[in-house]
Each structure stands twice: as structure tokens, then as C-alpha cells.
Amino acid sequence: MAESTSPVRSFFAPVRALFVGDASAGVLLILVAVAAMLVANSALHEEYHHLFHGLWFSADTFKLNTLHLWINDGLMAIFFFVVGLEVKREWIEGQLSTAEQRRLPILAAAAGMGVPALVYIFFVSGEASVLMQGWAIPAATDIAFAMGVLGLLGSRVPASLRLFLLTVAIVDDIGAVLVIALVYTAGIKLTWLLGALVVVAIMFGLNRMRISSVVPFILLALVLWFFVLNSGVHATIAGVVAALTIPMRGRNDDTMLEHLEHGLAPWSAYLIVPVFGFANAGVDISGLGLEGVLAPLPIAIAAGLFLGKQVGIFAAIYAADRVGFAKRPYQATWPEVWGVSILCGIGFTMSLFIGELAFPGYRELIDEAKIGILGGSLISAVVGYAILRMTTTHPDDIKSPYVS
């Protein structure tokens, strides 16, 4: 049967081509996570640890003296830059450009961050106070991983539901960035922060002038990253801020931001995120033992991702639909909405990133956090896929826009 040519599907086509295309990005992340775990638990575990955590310089260089820091604070700034471009495009011209379009994704994303945090707090209450620092770990959804799993189902899932998952993950990323900036930030150094603000002002000035070349923006973005790195605010925030200064269109009315996004998105999805995943997903579980795997921290994170995400998001969608605040995605049945809500519990990239920030200096807790993230994400992926596989039908087979 030919695919539907509905407006929803037509609009979604370029978005799918840019961010999804097929399941390859998500499958790659799965393979990277598995590879990292295998290496970390093999005879090469010492080499693996030394590669990323061994000192590469006798003294700090740009405050970064290990490959792990260069990846997390440097390379990931490019990932956040792409996220910023994506957010700006969606907010101005995409699925978040009107108040009506923003209602359901923002509500679902907010509930999908708040409820997992509450589930996490419930499981770690009464434990060591340091565990409270990880409340935001299960609050994030991994776009590539979740969309990759959804992509394995092909056209069985309505295009509107795919688009909904993407927009929720985008809003989720905005929330995660704000959490990183406001919660996981060291002591602020005002001189460096003032310098960063000056650079941002210059970049917005270039935006107002509709400069068509990306070169000055990229050069200033590097300066901004250096200033933010030294200011105490996490360096990757510079990537998001820099992206927001990129003009939507240049002086010749060319789609400047979209071209830059298209150029960087494949590098982010197929190089930067996999490198980050390989550097951060590996944990030696033999050293943790069963007691470590079932410790309060990994259980709290896994429960937050698997239980908190689906309860928060599904409840928000159901309530919004019932009271008339916003309709559930077009052509999506409630079982399908439930399945996608579970897929939102895949928190691989951003959760690993926040986990590193939440417990600085606590290597054992970081390893336990990784176990919880990988476990919760895996369960969410398998269960979400299974539910969607059993409940979805081809969009063309659904006659009514809304099915009660």
C-alpha cells in the first residue's frame, strides 16, 4: 500500500530525512553502548580507562587535560550547537512556532521531566544525601536512540506520532540544557562571564546585519566556548547560545541556519554522539557486583526512565486530550501513545552527560549511574518497541483521525 500523502506526512518528510532517515543512528548508538561495555569488561579495560581518563598533558590545557574532558566539554559543544540550531528552527518555523503547536509537546516534556525526577527522589530518599544530586539524570530523552527504535517499525507508526516524539525530545533538550546551566554549574567567574556576554552581543549584532557567511559566527563561537569554559558555566552551554545567534536567513534570503544544520547533523549523529557514547557508556560491572547493580542509585535512575517517563508523558497527553487543552497526535491510538511514552524513557546521551556532572569525583556513583541509565534505556526500548509492534497499523488503514 502506498504511503499517505497527508499534510502531516509531507511536512515531516524533510525532518525525518535530516534526523531519522532510517534506524541507523539509533542502531549505531546501541552498538556503541554494547561495544563500550564489552571493552570495559574485557582484558582491555585498563587500556580503555587510560585512553579516556589518563592525563594527556603535564598541566591543564584549556582546563582540559584528558581525552574524556575534551570529548565531554569540547566535542559535545558541537552536539549542543546542533541542538540549538534544531530548537531555533522548530521554535520559529517548525512544530513549536505557534502557541497551539507548543501546548502538547511542552506539557508532555515538562511532565516527562518532573515525574521521573520525583520517582528518582522517592527511591533515593533516606540514602546518602549526595545521591540527591542526580535527580535530573532520568529526566532526559535521547532523540537519536528513541527515533531509531521507532524507525525500526517503518511506516506502521503514524507520521504524526513520530513528529510528536521528535518535538517532545526537542523541548526535553531545552529543559535539560536549562538544568545543566542552572544546577550543574560551578562557581561563576564574572570576568570570564562578562567576556562571554560581549561575544554573544557581537554575534547577535552580526545576526541583525544578516551576515551570510558562517565563518565569523564559527570563529566567535570558538571564542565564546573558551570564555564559557573558564567562567564556571558548563562549556557546552556555549554551543546552544551560539546556535541561537545564527540567522534563519542570510542577506540573500538563503536558508542559512537550515543549511548549517543539515551540514552538521550527520557529523553529530554519526560521529560526535557515538564517540561520546563509547567514551562514557563503558563501565566495569565485575567490580560493582550484584549489590552495586541493584544499589539505590541505578534502581532509582532505571525506575525514573522506565516508569516515570511513561507515567508522566502519557498522563499529560491523556489529561490534555480529555479536558480539551490539546488533542493527542493525529491518527494515534491510545496504545500507540503509550508505546511512544515508554520510548521516551530512552535517556542515553543526555542522561550519561548529566550523570557525569551530577557526581564529580565519585567514580563509583558515576558507574552506578551508567548502569541505571543503560538498564532503564534498554528496558524502555524493548518494551516500547514491543507495544508499538503489537498495536500499530499502517496510517492508511486508519479511517478516523481520532480513535477512542
C-alpha positions as CSV (number, residue, x, y, z in Angstrom):
1,M,0.0,0.0,0.0
2,A,1.4,3.4,-0.9
3,E,2.3,5.8,1.9
4,S,-0.1,8.5,2.8
5,T,0.4,11.9,1.3
6,S,-1.3,13.8,4.1
7,P,-0.1,17.3,5.1
8,V,1.4,15.9,8.3
9,R,3.5,13.3,6.4
10,S,4.5,15.8,3.7
11,F,5.7,18.3,6.4
12,F,7.5,15.6,8.3
13,A,9.5,14.3,5.3
14,P,12.4,16.8,5.5
15,V,12.5,16.5,9.2
16,R,12.7,12.7,9.0
17,A,15.3,12.9,6.3
18,L,17.5,15.1,8.5
19,F,17.2,13.5,11.9
20,V,16.0,9.9,11.2
21,G,16.2,8.7,7.6
22,D,16.2,5.2,8.9
23,A,17.1,3.5,12.2
24,S,20.8,3.6,11.5
25,A,21.7,6.4,14.0
26,G,19.8,4.6,16.8
27,V,21.3,1.2,15.9
28,L,24.7,2.8,15.9
29,L,24.2,4.1,19.4
30,I,23.1,0.6,20.5
31,L,26.2,-1.0,19.0
32,V,28.5,1.7,20.5
33,A,27.0,1.1,24.0
34,V,27.4,-2.6,23.7
35,A,31.0,-2.2,22.4
36,A,31.9,0.1,25.3
37,M,30.5,-2.4,27.8
38,L,32.3,-5.3,26.2
39,V,35.7,-3.5,26.2
40,A,35.2,-2.2,29.7
41,N,34.7,-5.7,30.9
42,S,37.4,-7.4,28.9
43,A,41.2,-7.7,29.2
44,L,41.4,-4.3,27.6
45,H,39.6,-2.5,30.5
46,E,42.7,-0.8,31.8
47,E,43.6,0.4,28.3
48,Y,40.1,1.7,27.8
49,H,40.2,3.6,31.1
50,H,43.6,5.0,30.4
51,L,42.7,6.1,26.9
52,F,39.9,8.4,28.1
53,H,40.9,9.2,31.7
54,G,44.7,9.1,31.6
55,L,46.4,12.5,31.8
56,W,47.5,13.6,28.3
57,F,49.2,16.8,29.4
58,S,51.5,17.6,32.3
59,A,49.5,20.7,33.1
60,D,45.9,21.7,32.2
61,T,45.4,22.8,28.7
62,F,42.3,24.9,28.3
63,K,41.3,23.4,31.6
64,L,41.1,20.0,29.8
65,N,43.8,17.5,30.3
66,T,42.2,14.2,29.5
67,L,40.6,12.9,26.3
68,H,37.4,12.3,28.3
69,L,37.2,16.0,29.2
70,W,37.9,17.1,25.6
71,I,35.0,14.9,24.4
72,N,32.5,15.9,27.1
73,D,33.4,19.6,27.3
74,G,34.7,20.2,23.8
75,L,33.3,17.8,21.2
76,M,29.9,17.8,22.8
77,A,29.7,21.5,22.5
78,I,29.2,20.8,18.7
79,F,26.3,18.4,19.6
80,F,24.7,21.1,21.7
81,F,25.2,23.6,18.9
82,V,23.2,21.3,16.6
83,V,20.6,21.0,19.3
84,G,20.4,24.8,19.5
85,L,20.0,25.1,15.7
86,E,17.2,22.5,15.8
87,V,15.4,24.3,18.7
88,K,15.6,27.7,17.0
89,R,14.3,26.3,13.7
90,E,11.4,24.5,15.3
91,W,10.6,27.5,17.5
92,I,10.5,30.0,14.6
93,E,9.3,28.0,11.6
94,G,8.6,24.4,12.8
95,Q,6.4,22.4,15.1
96,L,6.9,24.9,18.0
97,S,6.2,28.0,16.1
98,T,2.7,28.7,17.4
99,A,1.2,28.6,20.9
100,E,-1.2,25.9,19.8
101,Q,1.6,23.7,18.4
102,R,3.6,24.2,21.6
103,R,0.9,23.1,24.1
104,L,1.1,19.4,24.0
105,P,4.9,18.9,23.5
106,I,5.7,21.4,26.3
107,L,3.2,19.9,28.6
108,A,4.3,16.3,27.8
109,A,8.0,17.2,28.1
110,A,7.5,19.0,31.4
111,A,5.6,16.1,32.9
112,G,8.2,13.8,31.3
113,M,11.0,15.6,33.2
114,G,9.2,16.2,36.5
115,V,7.7,12.8,37.2
116,P,10.9,10.9,36.6
117,A,12.7,13.3,38.9
118,L,10.1,12.6,41.6
119,V,10.4,8.8,41.1
120,Y,14.2,9.1,41.4
121,I,13.8,11.1,44.6
122,F,11.4,8.6,46.0
123,F,13.9,5.7,45.5
124,V,16.9,7.5,46.9
125,S,15.2,9.2,49.9
126,G,16.8,8.0,53.1
127,E,20.0,7.2,51.3
128,A,23.2,9.2,51.2
129,S,22.5,12.9,50.6
130,V,24.9,13.0,47.7
131,L,22.5,10.9,45.6
132,M,20.0,13.7,45.5
133,Q,22.4,15.5,43.1
134,G,21.3,13.0,40.4
135,W,17.6,13.9,40.3
136,A,17.9,15.2,36.7
137,I,19.6,12.1,35.2
138,P,16.3,10.3,34.3
139,A,14.7,13.5,33.0
140,A,16.2,13.4,29.5
141,T,15.2,11.6,26.3
142,D,17.7,10.6,23.7
143,I,16.4,11.8,20.3
144,A,18.6,9.6,18.0
145,F,18.1,6.4,20.1
146,A,14.3,6.8,20.5
147,M,13.8,7.8,16.9
148,G,16.0,4.9,15.8
149,V,13.9,2.4,17.7
150,L,10.8,4.0,16.2
151,G,12.3,3.8,12.8
152,L,12.6,0.0,13.1
153,L,8.8,-0.1,12.9
154,G,8.8,1.6,9.5
155,S,5.5,3.1,8.3
156,R,3.5,1.2,10.9
157,V,3.6,4.2,13.2
158,P,1.6,7.3,12.2
159,A,3.8,10.1,11.0
160,S,2.2,12.5,13.5
161,L,3.3,10.3,16.3
162,R,6.9,10.3,15.0
163,L,6.8,14.1,14.8
164,F,5.3,14.3,18.3
165,L,8.2,12.2,19.7
166,L,10.7,14.4,18.0
167,T,9.2,17.7,19.3
168,V,8.9,16.3,22.8
169,A,12.5,15.3,22.7
170,I,13.4,18.8,21.4
171,V,11.6,20.5,24.3
172,D,13.1,17.9,26.6
173,D,16.6,19.0,25.4
174,I,15.7,22.7,26.2
175,G,14.8,21.6,29.7
176,A,18.0,19.6,30.1
177,V,20.1,22.5,28.9
178,L,18.5,24.8,31.4
179,V,19.1,22.3,34.2
180,I,22.8,21.9,33.2
181,A,23.2,25.7,33.1
182,L,21.3,26.4,36.4
183,V,22.0,23.4,38.5
184,Y,25.3,21.8,37.4
185,T,27.3,24.9,37.2
186,A,30.4,25.6,39.4
187,G,31.3,28.9,41.0
188,I,30.8,31.8,38.5
189,K,33.8,33.8,37.5
190,L,32.3,37.2,36.5
191,T,35.2,38.4,34.4
192,W,35.1,35.4,32.0
193,L,31.2,35.5,32.0
194,L,31.3,39.2,31.1
195,G,33.6,38.4,28.2
196,A,31.2,35.7,27.0
197,L,28.3,38.1,27.1
198,V,30.3,40.6,25.0
199,V,31.0,37.9,22.4
200,V,27.3,36.9,22.4
201,A,26.3,40.6,21.8
202,I,28.7,40.8,18.9
203,M,27.2,37.6,17.4
204,F,23.7,38.9,17.7
205,G,24.9,42.1,16.1
206,L,26.1,40.1,13.1
207,N,22.7,38.4,13.1
208,R,20.9,41.7,12.9
209,M,23.2,42.6,10.0
210,R,22.1,39.4,8.3
211,I,25.7,38.4,7.6
212,S,25.5,35.5,5.1
213,S,28.9,33.9,5.9
214,V,29.1,31.3,8.7
215,V,32.8,31.9,9.2
216,P,32.6,34.9,11.6
217,F,29.9,33.1,13.6
218,I,32.0,29.9,13.9
219,L,35.2,31.8,14.9
220,L,33.3,33.8,17.5
221,A,31.6,30.6,18.7
222,L,35.0,29.2,19.5
223,V,35.9,32.3,21.5
224,L,32.6,32.0,23.3
225,W,33.3,28.4,24.2
226,F,36.7,29.3,25.6
227,F,35.2,32.1,27.7
228,V,32.3,30.0,29.0
229,L,34.7,27.1,29.8
230,N,36.6,29.4,32.1
231,S,33.5,31.2,33.5
232,G,32.3,28.2,35.6
233,V,29.2,27.7,33.4
234,H,29.4,24.3,31.7
235,A,31.2,24.8,28.4
236,T,28.6,23.0,26.3
237,I,26.1,25.8,27.0
238,A,28.2,27.9,24.7
239,G,27.1,25.6,21.8
240,V,23.4,26.3,22.4
241,V,23.8,30.0,22.9
242,A,26.0,30.3,19.8
243,A,23.4,28.5,17.7
244,L,20.7,30.9,18.8
245,T,22.6,33.8,17.2
246,I,22.7,32.1,13.7
247,P,20.4,34.0,11.4
248,M,17.5,32.0,10.0
249,R,18.3,33.5,6.6
250,G,21.3,35.4,5.2
251,R,21.4,38.7,3.3
252,N,20.5,36.9,0.1
253,D,17.5,35.3,1.8
254,D,19.2,31.9,1.7
255,T,18.2,29.4,4.5
256,M,21.5,29.9,6.4
257,L,20.5,28.1,9.6
258,E,18.9,25.2,7.9
259,H,22.0,24.7,5.6
260,L,24.3,24.8,8.6
261,E,22.1,22.3,10.5
262,H,21.9,19.9,7.5
263,G,25.7,20.1,7.2
264,L,26.4,19.4,10.9
265,A,23.6,17.0,11.8
266,P,25.2,13.9,10.2
267,W,28.5,14.6,11.9
268,S,26.7,15.0,15.2
269,A,24.6,11.8,14.8
270,Y,27.2,9.5,13.3
271,L,30.5,10.7,14.9
272,I,30.2,13.0,17.9
273,V,27.4,11.2,19.7
274,P,28.9,7.7,19.1
275,V,32.3,8.9,20.3
276,F,30.7,10.4,23.4
277,G,28.8,7.1,23.9
278,F,31.8,4.9,23.6
279,A,33.8,7.1,26.0
280,N,31.0,7.3,28.6
281,A,29.0,4.1,28.4
282,G,31.7,1.7,29.4
283,V,31.6,0.6,33.0
284,D,33.2,-2.5,34.6
285,I,30.3,-4.2,36.2
286,S,32.5,-7.0,37.5
287,G,33.8,-4.5,40.1
288,L,30.3,-3.5,41.1
289,G,28.9,-6.9,41.6
290,L,25.2,-7.7,42.0
291,E,25.0,-5.4,45.1
292,G,26.2,-2.5,43.0
293,V,23.9,-3.2,40.1
294,L,20.9,-3.3,42.4
295,A,22.0,-0.3,44.6
296,P,19.6,2.5,45.2
297,L,21.1,4.8,42.5
298,P,20.9,2.5,39.4
299,I,17.4,1.3,40.5
300,A,16.2,4.9,41.0
301,I,17.5,6.0,37.6
302,A,16.1,2.9,35.8
303,A,12.7,3.4,37.5
304,G,12.7,7.1,36.7
305,L,13.4,6.4,33.0
306,F,11.0,3.4,32.5
307,L,8.2,4.2,35.0
308,G,8.5,8.0,35.4
309,K,8.7,8.9,31.8
310,Q,5.8,6.8,30.6
311,V,3.5,7.8,33.5
312,G,4.3,11.5,33.2
313,I,4.0,11.8,29.4
314,F,1.0,9.5,28.9
315,A,-0.9,11.1,31.8
316,A,-0.2,14.6,30.5
317,I,-1.4,13.7,27.0
318,Y,-4.5,11.9,28.3
319,A,-5.4,14.8,30.6
320,A,-4.8,17.4,27.9
321,D,-7.0,15.4,25.4
322,R,-9.8,14.8,27.9
323,V,-10.1,18.5,29.1
324,G,-9.7,19.9,25.5
325,F,-6.4,21.6,26.2
326,A,-4.7,19.8,23.3
327,K,-5.6,16.8,21.1
328,R,-3.4,13.7,21.0
329,P,-1.3,13.2,17.9
330,Y,-3.4,12.8,14.7
331,Q,-4.3,9.1,13.8
332,A,-2.6,7.8,17.0
333,T,-4.5,5.4,19.2
334,W,-4.0,5.3,23.0
335,P,-1.9,2.1,22.9
336,E,0.4,3.8,20.4
337,V,0.6,6.9,22.6
338,W,1.5,4.6,25.5
339,G,4.2,2.9,23.5
340,V,5.8,6.2,22.4
341,S,5.6,7.4,26.0
342,I,7.7,4.4,27.0
343,L,10.2,5.0,24.3
344,C,10.8,8.5,25.8
345,G,12.4,6.6,28.7
346,I,15.5,6.1,26.5
347,G,17.8,8.6,28.1
348,F,21.2,7.5,26.7
349,T,23.2,10.6,25.6
350,M,21.9,13.4,27.8
351,S,21.4,11.2,30.8
352,L,25.0,10.0,30.6
353,F,26.1,13.6,30.2
354,I,24.2,14.8,33.3
355,G,25.4,11.7,35.2
356,E,29.0,12.8,34.8
357,L,28.1,16.3,36.0
358,A,26.0,15.1,39.0
359,F,28.7,13.2,40.8
360,P,32.1,14.9,40.2
361,G,34.8,13.0,42.0
362,Y,32.5,10.0,42.8
363,R,33.7,7.4,40.2
364,E,31.7,4.6,41.8
365,L,28.5,6.6,41.7
366,I,29.1,7.6,38.1
367,D,29.5,3.9,37.2
368,E,26.3,3.0,39.1
369,A,24.5,5.8,37.3
370,K,25.6,4.4,33.9
371,I,24.2,1.0,34.9
372,G,20.9,2.6,35.7
373,I,20.8,4.7,32.5
374,L,21.7,1.7,30.3
375,G,19.3,-0.6,32.1
376,G,16.4,1.8,32.1
377,S,17.0,2.8,28.5
378,L,17.2,-0.8,27.3
379,I,14.0,-1.8,29.1
380,S,12.2,1.3,27.7
381,A,13.4,0.5,24.2
382,V,12.4,-3.2,24.3
383,V,9.1,-2.7,26.0
384,G,8.2,0.4,23.9
385,Y,9.1,-1.4,20.7
386,A,7.1,-4.5,21.6
387,I,3.9,-2.5,22.5
388,L,4.1,-0.5,19.3
389,R,4.8,-3.6,17.3
390,M,1.7,-5.3,18.7
391,T,-0.6,-2.2,18.5
392,T,0.3,-0.2,15.4
393,T,-1.2,-0.4,12.0
394,H,-0.4,1.4,8.7
395,P,-1.6,5.0,8.9
396,D,-3.6,4.5,5.7
397,D,-5.6,1.8,7.4
398,I,-7.0,4.2,10.0
399,K,-10.1,5.8,8.8
400,S,-10.8,8.2,11.6
401,P,-8.4,11.0,12.7
402,Y,-9.0,10.2,16.4
403,V,-9.8,6.8,17.7
404,S,-11.4,6.5,21.2
